[in-house]
Amino acid sequence: MTNTEVSTRLEMRWVPVTDASGRTHMEAVWIEVGQPTTAAHAA
């Protein structure tokens, strides 16, 4: 059994957005991403 802590970090991603007139453009959004701080090893 392995204890694993998770740290989070912010990551910017680009997403397509369509406006009311039907035009599509890209907008940046920030999301919180979980990342294990220790690696689990198979026994």
Secondary structure, DSSP 8 states (H G I E B T S, - for coil): -----EEEEEEEEEEEEE-TTS-EEEEEEEEEEEEESS-----
